[in-house]
Each structure stands twice: as structure tokens, then as C-alpha cells.
Amino acid sequence: MGGESRSRIRLSDVNGSLSEALRTAFAADEAAALVTLAEVKGSTPREAGAAMVVSERSVTGTIGGGTIEWDAIAIARGMLAGVVDREVVRRALGPDLGQCCGGHVTIVVERATAESLTMLVAREDEERSRLRPITIYGAGHVGRALARALDPLPFRTRIVDARGTEIDAVTASRVDRIVGSCTAVAESAEPGGGHVVLTHSHALDSLVCASLLERGDFMYLGLIGSATKRATFVRAFRDLDISEERIARLVCPIGGTAVRDKRPAVIAALVAAEIVATFLGGGD
């Protein structure tokens, strides 16, 4: 990447919420530091705003890994052991750290306070409200695997199925679970989202896809199945007078055709990558 960038702290995308990590440290009466990549110039491992919460025993979040991160963690823990409350560190990644990246970074390390926690909660809530919604229809093996694959990614993901026993088997911690009608959820979905149709019934798959295609206000609509299934569904959608332009936006088979592996976890990984490319490919 090039140029110069400054940004606000971003929601943690590695191993948990920064605010939760800080809250946990405070509850254990443990000091913690907030480490923020405040400014970047040129090529750097992470964007401005990437942040970590560092305590003596744990690190949540990342500013890019490697030497730059290890140095920042050491500085943070040294600060926690002393009396200084804030330090600004500037590094040229090549000359100072021996890294191949040619960029420069400014890192702010500061002792975390109650005000830090309030700020993190507010900013995480704001960023979460901007995340794109992804709806998984069907909580069978592939649906549950996809929920797990999307769980750590920057989306607001939910999974819906009328079968409560299947929803109960969903283990993704950040994914909302809905026991109810897939068609009703599709009809009321907010615009601009992504939808992956994986129900146990081809008839239900068709109803959900038709509802979403008739609306046409989605960014991604994926349907599990073969080219034969797609052709059958396309004929039905044409009978409903759905436009060819909208029908063409239906992704089926999902996950591409380069990898022909039908294991749920593999399908989920391929579809998650497809969703990431659709929503994040142009930058955020």
C-alpha cells in the first residue's frame, strides 16, 4: 500500500474484542496498555487504527505481527512496569527493524484507564453497526461450518432454520441464531447484505432465492448446488418474470469450481473467501 494514513482504533479482528480484553484485565486488577498504530506511510503490515490491548499475561489484537509487534509489546510491558503513562514510537520498518516493508509507522502506547475502556466500547459499537449483514439459510452441516468460518470475520452474521435442534448445534459464538421461517427472514432482510442459501429442501431454497431475487437489493446471493440445480432454478425464476440481469447475479455453485471437495469445512472456507472478496475486495 502507498501514501499516508491515519485512522481510529479498529474493532479487534484476531482473538477477541479489545474492550472485553481490557474489561477482563481490570476485573483481575491487572494493569494493561493500549497500543495503537496511529499513522502509517508507505507499505506496512497493517492499516492505521489497528490496535492491541497488552497486559503482563496476554495480548489481544494485532498491529501486524513480526518485529514491529514484538517491539511494541515489549515497550508496553516496560511501561506497565514503570511510571510512564504514554509513549509515541516512530519506526522506519526497513532501516530500524530490518523488515522488507519500506514504510514508516507511528505507534502510540498508553496505559489503559477507565476512560480507555469507555472509548473502546463506543468505537467497537460504532464499527459493529457498520458491518455488512450476512444471512445463512439452513443450519445443516454446511450452514454450521460456514457460521464457524464467518464467526471471526468482520460481518454481522446470522443463521436461520425452522429446526431448533439444528440451530442449537451452531457453535459460532458471534453469530446470531434464529429459529424461524427462512422465507420470512429473507423478506425482511436489510438491503446491501449477503445471503447464502443452504436449506435442507430444494423447494425452500427456491422460495428463498426467488424472494431475494425479486427484491434485488443484495450484494451477494449464493446457492448451494450443482450447475444442474442452477439450470432448474433459473427456469423457475424466468417463469416468475424475474429479470435475466438479476438471475445472473445468483452464485451457484458457491465457492467456485477450482476445488472439488464436498466436505462441509472446505465448502465453508471457499464460500467465506468468496464473501470476503465480494464485500472487502475494494477496501473498507
C-alpha angles and dihedrals in degrees: 000000000000140000130035127302138185123183147163123263112286129221109267112263102182119056109349146317116315091220092052091050091051092046090052092051092050091048089055090048088244123146117236139184131217112223116194131183092224101176137011133190124189123341114358135160094243139021126256110278096040107136147180137202109220126192130166091267107030148028124208121190129008140246093199110301126242126073095333092058096043090051091049092050090050091050091049094050091045088053092050090053092051140043103263114109102192138024133178115209124192121193136179100212096214105041097031102038106020093239124147093233111099097209137108127230137195114208124192116204116188137167108255120241138177087272089056090055093050090050093049093049092051094047094045090050090050093049092045090054089058095052116114116249120243120190123197114200110205129030099216123123096294094041092052091046091050091050089055092047093051095041097093095036125100098262137101098242128188133174125208133194133151088224107088093194090060093047089050089059093059108111102182105119100206097041117101114232122215125188103199149073117336091203092051091051091049092050092052099039117131116250123261097035138122127251131195115190113206106145126152091247130065089206091055091045088055094049093049094047092046091052092051094043092051089055093043094190098119130105096209132019117178127180124194113232147072133295087262091056090049092052092050092049093046091058090052092048091051089053086057089054093244107162122256089235091060094042089053089061092064110107110216127179091036122218095030128268103265093092115047100194120129099194108125095234092051093047089048093052092050093047092046089054090050091052093047090051091049098049104027103028093099095046127256 
